[in-house]
Amino acid sequence: MRCPFSGWREGARFYVPVLAAGLVLTALLWTTAYVWAGAAVLGLGAAMTLFFRDFPRTVTAGEGEVVSPADGTVVGIDELEASSHYDGPCKRIAIFLSIFSVHVNRSPYDGMVRDMRYAPGKFRLAMKAAAGDDNEANTIFLDTEAGPMTVRQITGAVARRIVCSVTPGAPLAKGEKFGMIRFGSRTELFLPPEARICVKLREKVRAGLTVVARV
């Protein structure tokens, strides 16, 4: 059985040592004028912990409702006649994740992972449309009852590490966690052309909770 993805577990090797170092420094410097150094390290550890936050979410979307694969801001809604990430015409929703967003990615719909493709690339600002084509990315192709769907995990100027816990052949439930992108990124969702988009540009969305389309 696949171990459920956990943002807390993924980030522990980063924030635990920093928090521990901050606690030790604060204790050692508590009676000195340099106690601020320990407090600063503790603050950094707290910020890193918040980045990897991964609190439980209850998925309430109904049949035919597609949920957002990421937290963030909708920065692109397009109708495409062709794409290398989808077989035929499709609709695309692009979501920008700032360093303050929850970075855990979730499945938009019930389905099976048909294929996965990793592509090295650049680290342009994830808010810009060019990032979708030029940046390092991991593409997950899903087969669902409503048709094929594609989720792309795309790095940004700060993000340098894509994490994905699924492999081809793995089932994914709507809203199920499957990975994250560390420290700011972009997520793109490709849907069948008949999908009805339910979000607008600049709208804030939450992974597994916000209904972004109906199929």
C-alpha positions as CSV (number, residue, x, y, z in Angstrom):
1,M,0.0,0.0,0.0
2,R,1.3,3.5,-0.9
3,C,2.2,5.6,2.0
4,P,0.0,8.8,2.0
5,F,2.0,11.9,1.1
6,S,2.7,14.2,4.0
7,G,4.0,17.8,3.7
8,W,5.1,17.7,7.4
9,R,7.1,14.5,6.8
10,E,8.6,15.9,3.5
11,G,9.8,19.0,5.2
12,A,11.0,17.6,8.6
13,R,14.6,17.3,7.5
14,F,14.6,21.0,6.8
15,Y,12.7,22.6,9.6
16,V,13.5,20.2,12.5
17,P,17.3,20.9,12.5
18,V,16.8,24.6,12.2
19,L,14.3,24.7,15.1
20,A,16.6,22.5,17.2
21,A,19.5,24.8,16.5
22,G,17.4,27.8,17.4
23,L,16.4,26.3,20.7
24,V,20.0,25.5,21.6
25,L,21.3,28.9,20.6
26,T,18.5,30.7,22.5
27,A,19.2,28.6,25.7
28,L,23.0,29.3,25.4
29,L,22.6,33.0,24.7
30,W,19.6,33.6,27.0
31,T,21.5,35.8,29.5
32,T,23.6,37.6,26.9
33,A,23.0,40.5,24.5
34,Y,23.1,38.0,21.6
35,V,19.9,36.2,22.5
36,W,18.4,37.7,19.3
37,A,20.5,35.4,17.2
38,G,18.8,32.3,18.7
39,A,15.4,34.0,18.3
40,A,16.2,34.7,14.6
41,V,17.1,31.1,13.9
42,L,13.9,30.0,15.7
43,G,12.0,32.4,13.5
44,L,13.5,30.9,10.4
45,G,12.6,27.4,11.6
46,A,9.0,28.5,12.2
47,A,8.8,30.0,8.7
48,M,10.1,26.8,7.2
49,T,7.6,24.8,9.2
50,L,4.7,26.9,8.0
51,F,5.9,26.4,4.4
52,F,5.5,22.6,4.8
53,R,2.1,22.9,6.6
54,D,-0.3,20.1,5.7
55,F,-3.5,20.2,7.8
56,P,-6.3,17.7,7.0
57,R,-8.9,18.8,4.5
58,T,-12.4,17.3,3.9
59,V,-13.2,17.0,0.2
60,T,-16.9,17.8,-0.4
61,A,-17.0,18.3,-4.1
62,G,-19.8,16.3,-5.8
63,E,-20.0,14.1,-8.9
64,G,-18.7,15.9,-12.0
65,E,-16.9,18.6,-10.0
66,V,-13.2,19.1,-10.5
67,V,-11.2,20.5,-7.6
68,S,-8.1,22.6,-7.6
69,P,-4.8,20.7,-7.6
70,A,-3.1,23.5,-5.7
71,D,-3.5,26.4,-3.4
72,G,-2.7,29.8,-4.9
73,T,-4.0,32.4,-7.4
74,V,-5.4,31.6,-10.9
75,V,-3.1,33.4,-13.3
76,G,-4.3,31.8,-16.6
77,I,-7.4,30.3,-18.2
78,D,-7.0,29.2,-21.8
79,E,-8.7,27.2,-24.5
80,L,-6.1,25.3,-26.5
81,E,-6.5,23.7,-29.9
82,A,-3.4,21.6,-29.2
83,S,-0.9,20.9,-26.4
84,S,2.0,18.6,-25.9
85,H,0.5,17.8,-22.5
86,Y,-3.0,16.8,-23.7
87,D,-4.3,14.7,-26.6
88,G,-6.3,17.1,-28.6
89,P,-8.1,20.4,-27.8
90,C,-8.4,21.2,-24.1
91,K,-8.9,23.9,-21.4
92,R,-6.0,24.9,-19.1
93,I,-6.1,26.5,-15.7
94,A,-2.8,27.9,-14.4
95,I,-2.3,28.5,-10.7
96,F,0.6,30.5,-9.1
97,L,1.8,29.4,-5.6
98,S,3.6,32.1,-3.6
99,I,6.0,31.2,-0.8
100,F,3.1,31.8,1.6
101,S,0.8,29.2,-0.1
102,V,0.3,25.7,1.1
103,H,2.4,23.7,-1.4
104,V,0.8,20.2,-1.3
105,N,-0.6,19.1,-4.6
106,R,-3.9,17.1,-4.8
107,S,-5.6,15.1,-7.4
108,P,-8.4,17.1,-9.3
109,Y,-10.6,14.1,-9.8
110,D,-10.9,10.3,-9.2
111,G,-8.7,8.5,-11.7
112,M,-5.7,6.4,-12.6
113,V,-2.2,7.7,-13.3
114,R,-1.6,6.6,-16.9
115,D,1.8,8.2,-17.4
116,M,4.3,10.6,-15.9
117,R,6.9,12.7,-17.6
118,Y,9.7,14.7,-16.0
119,A,11.4,17.4,-18.0
120,P,14.4,19.5,-16.8
121,G,14.3,23.2,-17.6
122,K,14.8,26.7,-16.4
123,F,13.7,28.5,-13.2
124,R,11.8,31.5,-14.5
125,L,9.2,33.4,-12.3
126,A,6.3,31.0,-12.0
127,M,3.7,33.7,-12.4
128,K,4.8,34.3,-16.0
129,A,3.2,32.2,-18.7
130,A,6.6,31.3,-20.2
131,A,7.3,29.3,-17.0
132,G,4.8,26.7,-18.1
133,D,6.9,25.8,-21.2
134,D,10.4,26.6,-20.1
135,N,10.7,25.6,-16.5
136,E,11.5,22.2,-14.9
137,A,8.3,20.3,-14.6
138,N,6.7,17.0,-13.8
139,T,3.6,16.1,-15.8
140,I,1.0,13.6,-14.5
141,F,-1.5,12.2,-17.0
142,L,-4.8,10.9,-15.4
143,D,-7.5,8.7,-16.9
144,T,-10.9,9.6,-15.4
145,E,-14.5,8.7,-16.1
146,A,-14.9,12.3,-17.3
147,G,-12.0,12.0,-19.8
148,P,-8.3,12.6,-19.5
149,M,-6.9,15.2,-17.2
150,T,-3.3,16.4,-16.8
151,V,-1.7,18.1,-13.8
152,R,1.7,19.7,-14.2
153,Q,4.0,20.5,-11.3
154,I,6.2,23.4,-12.4
155,T,9.2,25.0,-10.6
156,G,9.6,28.7,-10.1
157,A,12.5,31.1,-9.5
158,V,12.8,30.0,-5.9
159,A,11.4,26.4,-6.1
160,R,14.1,23.9,-7.1
161,R,12.6,20.6,-6.1
162,I,9.5,18.8,-7.3
163,V,8.2,16.0,-5.1
164,C,5.8,13.3,-6.4
165,S,4.8,10.2,-4.5
166,V,2.8,8.4,-7.3
167,T,3.8,6.2,-10.2
168,P,2.0,5.1,-13.4
169,G,-0.8,2.7,-12.6
170,A,-1.6,4.2,-9.2
171,P,-5.2,5.2,-8.4
172,L,-5.9,8.7,-7.1
173,A,-9.0,9.8,-5.4
174,K,-10.4,13.3,-5.8
175,G,-8.5,15.6,-3.4
176,E,-5.9,13.0,-2.6
177,K,-2.4,14.3,-1.9
178,F,0.3,13.2,-4.3
179,G,3.2,15.6,-3.9
180,M,4.4,19.2,-3.6
181,I,6.9,21.7,-5.0
182,R,9.2,23.3,-2.6
183,F,9.4,27.1,-2.1
184,G,7.2,28.8,-4.7
185,S,5.9,27.3,-7.9
186,R,3.2,26.9,-10.5
187,T,0.6,24.2,-11.1
188,E,-1.3,23.7,-14.4
189,L,-4.5,21.7,-14.9
190,F,-5.5,20.5,-18.4
191,L,-9.2,19.5,-18.8
192,P,-11.5,18.1,-21.6
193,P,-12.7,20.9,-23.9
194,E,-16.3,20.5,-22.8
195,A,-15.4,21.3,-19.2
196,R,-17.1,24.4,-17.8
197,I,-14.6,26.5,-15.9
198,C,-15.9,27.8,-12.5
199,V,-13.1,30.2,-11.5
200,K,-11.9,33.5,-12.7
201,L,-8.5,35.2,-13.2
202,R,-6.9,36.4,-9.9
203,E,-9.3,34.2,-7.9
204,K,-7.8,32.5,-4.9
205,V,-8.2,28.7,-4.8
206,R,-7.5,25.9,-2.3
207,A,-6.4,22.4,-3.3
208,G,-9.0,19.7,-2.8
209,L,-11.6,22.3,-1.8
210,T,-12.3,24.9,-4.5
211,V,-14.3,23.6,-7.5
212,V,-12.5,24.9,-10.5
213,A,-14.6,23.2,-13.2
214,R,-17.5,20.9,-13.9
215,V,-17.4,18.0,-16.4
